[in-house]
Amino acid sequence: MTGRLLYLALAAITLAVWALMAGVTGPAIETAAGGRALFDARLTGYGLEEAQAFLTRLNPAGRDMYLEAQHRLDTIFPPLFALFLVWSFTVLLPRLPAIVMAMVAMAGAGVDLLENARVAALLTAPQVTGAMVAAASQATVAKWLLDGLALAVFAGAVGFSALRRLRGAG
């Protein structure tokens, strides 16, 4: 019972941190950037012109919020999310697929933290270069690919588990 409560607490905390980023700091930063999406939210990445446009429109308060509140939350979120997924995979999947997907989830967290550092460099650089933007964009795309794969497998495993329980109960 304690394990289940810890798992639910982990899920709730992870969801709360995500909700703060998606519902509070993210929209505030987008507003401060004239409606442009955060670097972190661009699933397909971004180029130099897009990055420069975002940075030009982003006001100082938005830049501060991105570097402070958003990045603090986004430093907590990746390891929480990875831990939640790893725990879920160990419960829902056979051993080998659970190990593989745990590695995917941990890689996603690592790339997310790398992305944060690269985005911070964009936000603080006096002059943004194409190489800086490409490095940050590649981390963003890699994060979304890894996290998307992990979420898809998690959703499938939850659905499969629910079907098994329904069939077993009937």
N, C-alpha and C positions, 0 to 999 in steps of 0.2 A: 504494500500500500504506500509506503514512503517513497519508493521509486516512481510510482505513478504520479504522486503529488509533485515530486521534483520535476518530472517530465512536463507536467501541465504548467508548473511555475515557469520553467524554461521557455515553453511555448508562449505563455502570456507575456513574459518580459521581452522576448524576441519580437513578438507582434507589436507590443507597445512602442519599442524603439523604432521599428519600421514605420508605424503609424505617425510618430512624431516627425520623422524625416519626410514621409510622403504627404502628410496632411498639414504640417506647420512650417518647418524650415524650408523645405523644397519649394512650396508655392510662394513663400515670402521672397526667396531668392529669385525665382522666375519673374515675379512682379518687379523686383529691383533691377532685373535685366530686360525690362520692356517686353515681357512675355516669352522670352527665349528659354528653352529647356536647359536645365543643368547639364553639365558635361556627363555626369554620372548616369543620367537618365536616357542617354542617346544610344539605343540598342545597336545601331549600325555604325556608330562612331561619328567622327566629325573631322573636317579639314581645317587648314589654316585660316581660310576666309571666315568660316563659321565660328571658329574660336575667337578670332579678332573681333567679329561682330558682337559676340556675347560679351567679351571683355570690355569693349567700348561702351556698350549699353549698361553694363553692371555698375550701379552706383556704389560709393564707398561703404555704405551701411550693408548693402547686399554682399559685397566682397568680404566684409568682416564676418557676417553671418555664415557665409560659405566656409571660411577658414576656421571659424571657432565652433559655433553650435552644430552646424551640419557635419563638419569633419570629426567633431568629438563623438556625435551619435554614430557616424559611419566608421568610427574606430571600434566602437562597442559592438555594432551590429554584425559585421562579418564573422567574428569568432562565435557569437551567440547563435547565429544562423547555422554555421557549420556544425556546432555541437548538437543543435536540435536535429539537423539532418543525419549526422552520424548516429546519434542515439536511435532515431527513427529507422534508419537502414538496418541497424543491428537487430531490431525487433521484427521488422517486416520482411527482410530478405534472407535467403540462405547465405551461408558464411562468405563464400567467394564474391558473389555480387555485392554483398554488404561492404566488404573490404574495398572493392573497386569503387563503389559509389561514395564511400567515406573519403577516399583519396580525391575524388572529383570535388566533393564538398569542401574539403580542406584546401584544395588548389584554388577553388573559387574564392575562398576567404583571403588567401594569400594575394591573389591577383587584385581583389577589391582594395586591400590595404596598399598595394603598389599603385593602383589607380589613384587613390587618395593623395599619395605623395606626389605623383606626377601632376595631378590637377592643382595641388597647392603650389607647385612650381609655376604653373601657368598663371595662377592668380597673383603671384608675388613678383614675377619676373618684370624687369623694366622693359624688356623687348622679348616677345614670344617668337620662337623660331619654328620653322616647319618640322624640324626633328623633334622638338619638344611636344608639339601638338600630335605628331604621329605616334610618339611613345605613349602619351596619355590616351589617345584614341584606341590604340591597340589593346591597352589594358582594359579599357571600358568594354570593348567588343568581347575580349576573352572572358571577362567577368560574366557578361550576360550569357555567353555560350555555356560556360561551366555551370552557372547557377540555373540556367534554363534546363539543362540536361538533368541536374539534380532534382529540380522541382518536378519535372515531368516523370522521372522515375518514382519519386516520392508519391505523387498523385496516383500513378498507376498501381503502386504497391498498396496504397490505402484502399483504392477501389477494389483490387483483387482480394485483399483481406476482408473487406466488407462483404463481397459476394460469397466468399468461402463461409463466413459466419452465417449469412442468411441461408445458404444451402444446408449448412449443418444444423440449423435451428428448425428447419422445416421438415 
